[in-house]
């Protein structure tokens, strides 16, 4: 038998495990951990020339998406939608289960190629 170990932790310049309990709002889960402030320079921006966050949210090593959704769409539609704001990360499980109870791990990751600081 040929077994290969697959590391469940996504790779990136900044990798933050999202820790339960999450605030629950319909399909949306919100993480406001203090450590997420490390990702604030890359947050989605509400301005007309909106900056889009390069942060990727992972569910057990699989990228969720689509990104850059409104909170209303994340809560109402779910299905892996997420957004990254300065105040935290709002996301939904890929199958709309409650991330507090589904046993999966969630991560917010700044990919290696996005590591230059935005001002």
C-alpha positions in Angstrom: 0.0 0.0 0.0 1.2 3.4 -0.9 0.0 6.0 1.6 0.7 9.7 1.3 0.2 12.3 4.0 -1.7 15.4 3.0 -1.2 18.3 5.3 -4.6 19.7 6.1 -3.2 23.2 6.8 -3.3 25.5 3.8 -0.1 27.2 2.8 0.4 31.0 2.6 2.2 34.0 3.9 -0.3 34.4 6.7 -2.4 31.4 7.8 -5.0 31.8 10.6 -7.2 29.0 11.8 -10.7 30.3 12.5 -11.6 29.3 16.0 -15.1 28.4 17.2 -17.5 29.6 18.4 -18.5 31.7 15.4 -21.3 34.2 15.5 -24.2 32.5 13.6 -26.6 34.4 11.3 -28.6 32.1 9.1 -26.0 30.5 6.9 -23.3 33.0 7.8 -20.6 32.4 10.5 -18.5 35.4 11.6 -15.1 35.2 13.1 -13.8 38.4 14.8 -10.6 36.9 16.4 -8.0 39.5 17.4 -5.4 37.7 15.4 -7.3 38.5 12.2 -6.0 42.1 12.5 -2.8 40.7 10.8 -5.0 40.5 7.6 -6.5 44.0 7.9 -4.2 45.7 5.3 -5.8 43.4 2.7 -9.5 43.7 3.7 -12.3 44.4 1.3 -13.0 48.1 1.0 -16.4 49.8 0.7 -15.1 52.7 -1.4 -16.1 53.2 -5.0 -12.7 51.9 -6.2 -13.1 48.9 -3.9 -10.0 47.0 -2.9 -10.7 43.3 -3.1 -9.2 41.2 -0.5 -6.9 38.4 -1.7 -7.7 36.4 1.4 -8.9 32.8 0.7 -11.1 31.0 3.2 -10.6 27.3 3.3 -12.8 24.5 4.6 -10.7 21.4 5.5 -8.1 22.4 3.0 -10.5 23.2 0.2 -11.0 26.8 -0.9 -14.5 28.2 -0.4 -16.1 30.7 -2.7 -17.2 32.9 -4.3 -15.5 35.7 -2.3 -16.3 39.4 -1.9 -20.0 38.8 -1.1 -22.3 41.0 0.9 -23.2 39.9 4.4 -26.8 39.5 3.3 -25.8 37.1 0.5 -23.6 35.1 2.7 -26.4 34.7 5.3 -29.2 34.1 2.9 -27.5 32.0 0.2 -24.5 30.5 1.9 -22.9 27.7 -0.2 -19.3 28.7 0.6 -19.7 32.5 0.1 -17.4 34.6 2.2 -16.0 38.1 2.6 -13.0 39.6 4.5 -13.4 42.9 6.2 -11.3 44.8 8.7 -13.7 43.7 11.4 -13.3 40.0 10.6 -14.3 37.2 8.2 -17.9 36.2 7.4 -18.3 32.8 5.6 -20.6 30.0 5.1 -20.0 26.2 4.9 -19.9 24.7 1.4 -23.0 22.7 2.2 -24.7 25.3 4.4 -24.2 23.3 7.6 -23.4 25.2 10.8 -19.6 25.7 11.0 -19.9 25.6 14.8 -21.2 22.0 14.6 -20.1 20.4 11.4 -16.6 19.3 12.6 -14.7 21.0 9.8 -11.7 23.3 10.1 -11.7 26.8 8.6 -8.7 28.9 7.7 -8.2 32.5 6.5 -5.1 32.6 4.3 -3.1 35.3 2.6 -1.5 33.5 -0.4 2.3 33.7 -0.8 2.0 35.8 -4.0 -0.1 38.5 -2.2 2.3 39.1 0.6 3.3 42.7 -0.2 1.7 45.1 2.3 -1.1 47.4 1.1 -1.2 50.9 2.5 
